[in-house]
Amino acid sequence: MTLALATDPTTVTRIEIADHVESAFATGAASRDDLLGAARTAGARPALLAVLGDLPDRPYAELRQLWTDLPEIPIAR
């Protein structure tokens, strides 16, 4: 990750993802579609939806498992 990526206001961050998808885990594991639905309901911007849409279609038991598939996403700006 470059500094430019981390400070770019259009960059999606792990904090932003967590804020928008945490409700998807309320009843257990969440699929990519569950994550996208939760993010849409929470008013996620298109860049965040695009990141989630690129995730593998598999169940995620907890939020932390997303980071394995999104290693390039910075924690914060």
N, C-alpha and C positions, 0 to 999 in steps of 0.2 A: 504494500500500500504506500502510495506517495502522499506527501503532505498535502498536495493539491487536491487529491481525492478526499482526504479527511476534512478539509476545510471548505469544499465546494458545497454551497447551500442546496444543491439538487441531489447530493449524495444521500442515499438511504442508509440509515444506521441501525444497529441492533436495538438500540433503545426505542427508536421509532417503530420497528417491527414488533417488539415486545408490547408496546403500548397499544398496538392495533390488533394483535392476535391473541392476547392472553385469555380472552373469553372462550376461544376455541377449545381450550384444554379443560373447561369446567366439568365436562362429563367423561373425561378420559382422553385416550389418544385422538389426535386430530390428523386428518388427511390434508393433502394440498388443497382440495376443494373446500374443506372446513376452514382452513386458514384464510383462503381468499374470501369466503363468505363473511367471516368475522371481520376481516380488514375492510371490506366494503361497508358493512354495517357501521363500523367505527369511523367511516369517512376518510379512509386512506387515499392518498394521492396516487395518480397513475404510476409514478416511478416505483412506489412500494408494491403495488399490485403486479407490476411487471417482474420484480424480483421474486415474489412469491409464485407467480405463474411459471417461472423457470425451475422451481424445485422438482425433484423426482416425485412421482406419484406413489407415495408410501406413507404408512402411518408414523406419526411422531408422538411418542409417549409423553414427552415434555418439551417445553420451549427450548431448553439447552440443546436438544438434538438437531435443531435447525442449523446451528452454527457449524456443524460438521459439513453440511451441504452448502454453507455460505461463508467459507473462510475469508473471502475478500471483503466482506462487509465490516466496516469499522464499528467500534462500540459507540462512539459519539463523533460529532463534528469537531 
